Amino acid sequence: MRVLSVLLSAASLLAEAPAETKGREILNQSLAALGGPKFMAMLDRTETGRMYTFYREQLNGLAHARLYTLYTAAKEPGALGQRERQSIGKDKEDYAYLFMEEEGTQLTFRGARPFPAGQYDRYRETTLRNIFYILRMRTREPGLIVEFKENGTFDNNPVEVVEITDTANRSVRVSFHRTTHLPIRQVFQRRDPESKRLIEEAAVYNKYRETNGVMWPWSIVRYRDGDRIFELYSSSVVINNPKLDRNQFEPGNAKRLSPE
């Protein structure tokens, strides 16, 4: 019985190894397709375009937006290593959303107001599962498991599906195009803190273009439980802008307002 147990354990390990090996191989292929060393050297990014929000598949908002992303350094596994500013307004900024490593703030002419409870947590959990953030910041994170799951199709594209899981049991399934090796879809589930029900979050990436040696999607569409909730269509993407103002990723001297 002991010999049989050892043999079964060894067979199990042999069965698991190819899935993890192939999963890592697909991840490395995608990283190379996105720009390899130039993708890993991406310090900041500015996406300019139109942003749409939807409620129950009906257009709920349209805005001209500039999304600024600044990569920093995560203090520990599971902590954020980036800052983001969503600037809303066509010719000038009317208001902005600021996401830092540990908190989020809405900036208006009145001042800086902390996000309502739960809003920043959703952003943090979504970012930690974002495939581009994983590739840029988390591939060498201790305990990160990358497993090949299956070959399939998405939107008539042949894909390879990989599941990525961290030590906090956060997981995301990513579909990589079998020819270009670029990520075209990701899906994960999160539990609503109030209702406790599982919610499916999905994102679809399209219209890749090269900027400074980095391939980036100029079309991003997000879904929640199958309903479209967000679209971003970029008209320009700038990588490693030497003129980017790093101070804009902090509230600065804005008046601190109480949470709503």
Secondary structure as UniProt FT lines:
FT   HELIX           2..33
FT   TURN            34..36
FT   HELIX           37..40
FT   STRAND          44..55
FT   TURN            56..57
FT   STRAND          58..71
FT   TURN            77..78
FT   STRAND          82..88
FT   STRAND          95..99
FT   STRAND          104..108
FT   TURN            109..110
FT   STRAND          111..114
FT   TURN            117..118
FT   HELIX           119..128
FT   HELIX           131..133
FT   HELIX           134..138
FT   TURN            139..140
FT   TURN            142..143
FT   STRAND          145..154
FT   TURN            155..156
FT   STRAND          157..165
FT   TURN            167..168
FT   STRAND          171..177
FT   TURN            178..180
FT   STRAND          183..191
FT   TURN            193..195
FT   STRAND          198..211
FT   TURN            212..213
FT   STRAND          214..224
FT   TURN            225..226
FT   STRAND          227..239
FT   TURN            242..243
FT   HELIX           246..249
FT   TURN            252..253
//
